Amino acid sequence: MKDIITIYHGSERIIETPVFGEGRKNNDFGSGFYCTESPDLAKEWAVSSLHSGFSNRYLLDTSYLNTLNLNAPDYSILNWIAVLVEHRLFSIKTPLARKARQYLIEQFAVNVNAYDLIIGYRADDSYFDFAESFLNNGISVEQLARAMHLGKLGEQIVVKSSYAFSKLQFSGFEVAENSRYFASRKARDEEANRMYLEILEEDDDGLYIRDILKGGITNNDPRIPRNIPQ
């Protein structure tokens, strides 16, 4: 990562001064300011079917920021999903899913509040469905890891600490027209779902959450697919 990066925040309003501590607590990685390095993704995230939005642009000096990259080879997809289930509200349909949530948090979670900046997948739309299916023993960890790359649904950068907020510099905005960007968001999501259904049709003898629980599998187990640098 370069020292000075440009990031974008999609919103229904122009935000010149992001405020530390605002925002929903049950977001993917807890409270924080959720951004992306892709201006197009920010525009897709800013719009709804009825309303246009704004892509707010910022410069961020990362020189002295303590950064957690959950997509780096040091981590696996289970570290990401453990952080996710710790913060987001999932549909816990079975006792197995309840045990799975607790086990993932205990064995694979990372303390995101110890960092200034977080990089990881965005659990929106299809991504959240994929993660929920894994938690309910519907897909294997290998299938989940592959699913995270489908449709290029997006990687997000989350500004977490008050110190990181102080390093944000607003540098303008662009209007995100819902007539254009809602359609591209929907098409990206539909493509991811189409490719996901193809994965489900393939033979799979990988690790399911039931296997992980029964085997007492922990973070360093070689059977867990590690992240691959993009």
One Martini backbone bead per residue (centre of mass of N, CA, C, O) as a GRO file, in nm:
protein
  230
    1MET     BB    1   0.096   0.036   0.022
    2LYS     BB    2   0.064   0.349   0.000
    3ASP     BB    3   0.088   0.628   0.186
    4ILE     BB    4  -0.097   0.770  -0.031
    5ILE     BB    5  -0.448   0.753  -0.052
    6THR     BB    6  -0.745   0.693  -0.241
    7ILE     BB    7  -1.078   0.735  -0.120
    8TYR     BB    8  -1.425   0.608  -0.104
    9HIS     BB    9  -1.763   0.732  -0.018
   10GLY     BB   10  -2.078   0.608  -0.011
   11SER     BB   11  -2.365   0.836  -0.034
   12GLU     BB   12  -2.653   1.048   0.019
   13ARG     BB   13  -2.409   1.241   0.105
   14ILE     BB   14  -2.206   1.498   0.190
   15ILE     BB   15  -1.868   1.435   0.341
   16GLU     BB   16  -1.624   1.636   0.472
   17THR     BB   17  -1.652   1.533   0.796
   18PRO     BB   18  -1.573   1.274   0.947
   19VAL     BB   19  -1.703   1.095   1.237
   20PHE     BB   20  -1.608   0.970   1.514
   21GLY     BB   21  -1.852   0.713   1.616
   22GLU     BB   22  -2.015   0.687   1.383
   23GLY     BB   23  -2.247   0.465   1.312
   24ARG     BB   24  -2.277   0.137   1.287
   25LYS     BB   25  -2.201  -0.138   1.499
   26ASN     BB   26  -2.315  -0.380   1.283
   27ASN     BB   27  -2.092  -0.393   1.104
   28ASP     BB   28  -1.853  -0.581   0.976
   29PHE     BB   29  -1.617  -0.405   1.173
   30GLY     BB   30  -1.788  -0.212   1.293
   31SER     BB   31  -1.707   0.081   1.369
   32GLY     BB   32  -1.682   0.319   1.092
   33PHE     BB   33  -1.524   0.415   0.780
   34TYR     BB   34  -1.653   0.321   0.468
   35CYS     BB   35  -1.442   0.218   0.198
   36THR     BB   36  -1.280   0.271  -0.132
   37GLU     BB   37  -1.067   0.252  -0.428
   38SER     BB   38  -1.343   0.254  -0.589
   39PRO     BB   39  -1.548   0.472  -0.747
   40ASP     BB   40  -1.768   0.277  -0.858
   41LEU     BB   41  -1.839   0.132  -0.596
   42ALA     BB   42  -1.923   0.382  -0.439
   43LYS     BB   43  -2.162   0.444  -0.629
   44GLU     BB   44  -2.313   0.179  -0.587
   45TRP     BB   45  -2.337   0.219  -0.266
   46ALA     BB   46  -2.503   0.506  -0.286
   47VAL     BB   47  -2.744   0.368  -0.422
   48SER     BB   48  -3.074   0.331  -0.533
   49SER     BB   49  -3.362   0.275  -0.705
   50LEU     BB   50  -3.455   0.595  -0.627
   51HIS     BB   51  -3.155   0.708  -0.550
   52SER     BB   52  -2.912   0.909  -0.545
   53GLY     BB   53  -2.559   1.001  -0.498
   54PHE     BB   54  -2.226   0.991  -0.338
   55SER     BB   55  -1.874   1.036  -0.405
   56ASN     BB   56  -1.644   1.050  -0.166
   57ARG     BB   57  -1.323   1.214  -0.145
   58TYR     BB   58  -0.997   1.093  -0.020
   59LEU     BB   59  -0.713   1.151   0.167
   60LEU     BB   60  -0.465   0.907   0.297
   61ASP     BB   61  -0.238   0.876   0.559
   62THR     BB   62  -0.054   0.560   0.626
   63SER     BB   63   0.231   0.569   0.756
   64TYR     BB   64   0.119   0.535   1.089
   65LEU     BB   65  -0.066   0.295   1.038
   66ASN     BB   66  -0.247   0.030   1.173
   67THR     BB   67  -0.278  -0.253   0.959
   68LEU     BB   68  -0.551  -0.468   0.856
   69ASN     BB   69  -0.523  -0.752   0.629
   70LEU     BB   70  -0.759  -1.001   0.558
   71ASN     BB   71  -0.628  -1.060   0.249
   72ALA     BB   72  -0.381  -1.176   0.349
   73PRO     BB   73  -0.174  -1.457   0.384
   74ASP     BB   74  -0.196  -1.455   0.707
   75TYR     BB   75  -0.489  -1.515   0.621
   76SER     BB   76  -0.828  -1.623   0.623
   77ILE     BB   77  -1.159  -1.666   0.566
   78LEU     BB   78  -1.210  -1.725   0.877
   79ASN     BB   79  -1.126  -1.450   0.984
   80TRP     BB   80  -1.339  -1.287   0.840
   81ILE     BB   81  -1.598  -1.441   0.940
   82ALA     BB   82  -1.545  -1.398   1.243
   83VAL     BB   83  -1.573  -1.093   1.237
   84LEU     BB   84  -1.854  -1.088   1.114
   85VAL     BB   85  -2.015  -1.258   1.337
   86GLU     BB   86  -1.940  -1.052   1.568
   87HIS     BB   87  -2.111  -0.797   1.421
   88ARG     BB   88  -2.323  -0.933   1.268
   89LEU     BB   89  -2.650  -1.031   1.165
   90PHE     BB   90  -2.755  -1.359   1.184
   91SER     BB   91  -2.903  -1.656   1.073
   92ILE     BB   92  -2.994  -1.870   1.337
   93LYS     BB   93  -3.129  -2.196   1.269
   94THR     BB   94  -2.923  -2.368   1.446
   95PRO     BB   95  -2.724  -2.517   1.675
   96LEU     BB   96  -2.481  -2.529   1.486
   97ALA     BB   97  -2.464  -2.226   1.419
   98ARG     BB   98  -2.421  -2.135   1.710
   99LYS     BB   99  -2.156  -2.291   1.755
  100ALA     BB  100  -2.004  -2.176   1.513
  101ARG     BB  101  -1.991  -1.884   1.594
  102GLN     BB  102  -1.834  -1.926   1.860
  103TYR     BB  103  -1.589  -2.078   1.740
  104LEU     BB  104  -1.491  -1.863   1.541
  105ILE     BB  105  -1.436  -1.645   1.751
  106GLU     BB  106  -1.235  -1.809   1.932
  107GLN     BB  107  -1.029  -1.909   1.679
  108PHE     BB  108  -1.045  -1.648   1.440
  109ALA     BB  109  -1.049  -1.388   1.563
  110VAL     BB  110  -1.000  -1.030   1.538
  111ASN     BB  111  -0.888  -0.730   1.681
  112VAL     BB  112  -0.997  -0.447   1.524
  113ASN     BB  113  -0.955  -0.226   1.763
  114ALA     BB  114  -0.623  -0.238   1.727
  115TYR     BB  115  -0.681  -0.063   1.468
  116ASP     BB  116  -0.688   0.190   1.216
  117LEU     BB  117  -0.698  -0.021   0.967
  118ILE     BB  118  -0.921  -0.195   0.735
  119ILE     BB  119  -0.903  -0.492   0.525
  120GLY     BB  120  -1.186  -0.617   0.328
  121TYR     BB  121  -1.457  -0.759   0.272
  122ARG     BB  122  -1.786  -0.707   0.152
  123ALA     BB  123  -2.102  -0.788   0.318
  124ASP     BB  124  -2.290  -0.774   0.045
  125ASP     BB  125  -2.542  -0.945  -0.034
  126SER     BB  126  -2.395  -1.212  -0.148
  127TYR     BB  127  -2.176  -1.236   0.066
  128PHE     BB  128  -2.370  -1.280   0.302
  129ASP     BB  129  -2.499  -1.538   0.191
  130PHE     BB  130  -2.242  -1.708   0.185
  131ALA     BB  131  -2.175  -1.688   0.489
  132GLU     BB  132  -2.446  -1.805   0.590
  133SER     BB  133  -2.419  -2.081   0.450
  134PHE     BB  134  -2.167  -2.170   0.602
  135LEU     BB  135  -2.283  -2.151   0.894
  136ASN     BB  136  -2.523  -2.370   0.787
  137ASN     BB  137  -2.369  -2.601   0.611
  138GLY     BB  138  -2.390  -2.540   0.281
  139ILE     BB  139  -2.075  -2.478   0.263
  140SER     BB  140  -1.753  -2.472   0.208
  141VAL     BB  141  -1.455  -2.320   0.258
  142GLU     BB  142  -1.367  -2.338  -0.039
  143GLN     BB  143  -1.624  -2.211  -0.159
  144LEU     BB  144  -1.608  -1.947  -0.004
  145ALA     BB  145  -1.333  -1.849  -0.113
  146ARG     BB  146  -1.433  -1.838  -0.410
  147ALA     BB  147  -1.685  -1.651  -0.373
  148MET     BB  148  -1.527  -1.380  -0.296
  149HIS     BB  149  -1.447  -1.338  -0.623
  150LEU     BB  150  -1.722  -1.292  -0.726
  151GLY     BB  151  -1.794  -1.018  -0.931
  152LYS     BB  152  -1.632  -0.807  -0.779
  153LEU     BB  153  -1.780  -0.686  -0.505
  154GLY     BB  154  -1.549  -0.610  -0.291
  155GLU     BB  155  -1.321  -0.389  -0.128
  156GLN     BB  156  -1.253  -0.260   0.196
  157ILE     BB  157  -1.195   0.050   0.379
  158VAL     BB  158  -1.145   0.102   0.733
  159VAL     BB  159  -1.191   0.361   0.950
  160LYS     BB  160  -1.133   0.344   1.305
  161SER     BB  161  -0.962   0.562   1.430
  162SER     BB  162  -0.903   0.877   1.539
  163TYR     BB  163  -0.630   0.901   1.399
  164ALA     BB  164  -0.727   0.824   1.114
  165PHE     BB  165  -0.935   1.051   1.088
  166SER     BB  166  -0.711   1.283   1.101
  167LYS     BB  167  -0.597   1.179   0.798
  168LEU     BB  168  -0.835   1.297   0.658
  169GLN     BB  169  -0.894   1.437   0.316
  170PHE     BB  170  -1.096   1.628   0.155
  171SER     BB  171  -1.145   1.619  -0.236
  172GLY     BB  172  -1.447   1.561  -0.298
  173PHE     BB  173  -1.710   1.497  -0.553
  174GLU     BB  174  -1.962   1.269  -0.692
  175VAL     BB  175  -2.220   1.185  -0.877
  176ALA     BB  176  -2.464   0.918  -0.835
  177GLU     BB  177  -2.648   0.760  -1.065
  178ASN     BB  178  -2.906   0.543  -1.038
  179SER     BB  179  -2.955   0.466  -1.340
  180ARG     BB  180  -2.657   0.339  -1.350
  181TYR     BB  181  -2.552   0.212  -1.060
  182PHE     BB  182  -2.778   0.015  -0.993
  183ALA     BB  183  -2.744  -0.165  -1.243
  184SER     BB  184  -2.443  -0.247  -1.191
  185ARG     BB  185  -2.490  -0.371  -0.915
  186LYS     BB  186  -2.696  -0.585  -1.003
  187ALA     BB  187  -2.515  -0.725  -1.217
  188ARG     BB  188  -2.288  -0.811  -1.025
  189ASP     BB  189  -2.465  -0.982  -0.836
  190GLU     BB  190  -2.582  -1.178  -1.050
  191GLU     BB  191  -2.309  -1.293  -1.142
  192ALA     BB  192  -2.227  -1.410  -0.869
  193ASN     BB  193  -2.471  -1.603  -0.842
  194ARG     BB  194  -2.424  -1.767  -1.097
  195MET     BB  195  -2.137  -1.871  -1.018
  196TYR     BB  196  -2.223  -2.000  -0.750
  197LEU     BB  197  -2.409  -2.221  -0.872
  198GLU     BB  198  -2.175  -2.363  -1.016
  199ILE     BB  199  -2.021  -2.448  -0.762
  200LEU     BB  200  -2.257  -2.626  -0.642
  201GLU     BB  201  -2.237  -2.843  -0.886
  202GLU     BB  202  -1.984  -2.934  -0.773
  203ASP     BB  203  -1.769  -3.133  -0.647
  204ASP     BB  204  -1.744  -3.179  -0.275
  205ASP     BB  205  -1.477  -3.253  -0.009
  206GLY     BB  206  -1.472  -3.044   0.198
  207LEU     BB  207  -1.489  -2.813   0.453
  208TYR     BB  208  -1.712  -2.796   0.702
  209ILE     BB  209  -1.835  -2.675   0.987
  210ARG     BB  210  -1.874  -2.954   1.113
  211ASP     BB  211  -1.576  -3.044   1.074
  212ILE     BB  212  -1.446  -2.816   1.238
  213LEU     BB  213  -1.578  -2.890   1.505
  214LYS     BB  214  -1.506  -3.196   1.529
  215GLY     BB  215  -1.182  -3.139   1.472
  216GLY     BB  216  -1.071  -2.878   1.607
  217ILE     BB  217  -1.010  -2.649   1.415
  218THR     BB  218  -0.751  -2.423   1.350
  219ASN     BB  219  -0.573  -2.157   1.218
  220ASN     BB  220  -0.307  -2.358   1.132
  221ASP     BB  221  -0.447  -2.534   0.941
  222PRO     BB  222  -0.365  -2.663   0.622
  223ARG     BB  223  -0.676  -2.697   0.515
  224ILE     BB  224  -0.684  -2.398   0.510
  225PRO     BB  225  -0.734  -2.155   0.295
  226ARG     BB  226  -0.535  -1.919   0.184
  227ASN     BB  227  -0.454  -1.630   0.090
  228ILE     BB  228  -0.419  -1.470  -0.230
  229PRO     BB  229  -0.247  -1.271  -0.404
  230GLN     BB  230  -0.352  -1.019  -0.649
   0.00000   0.00000   0.00000
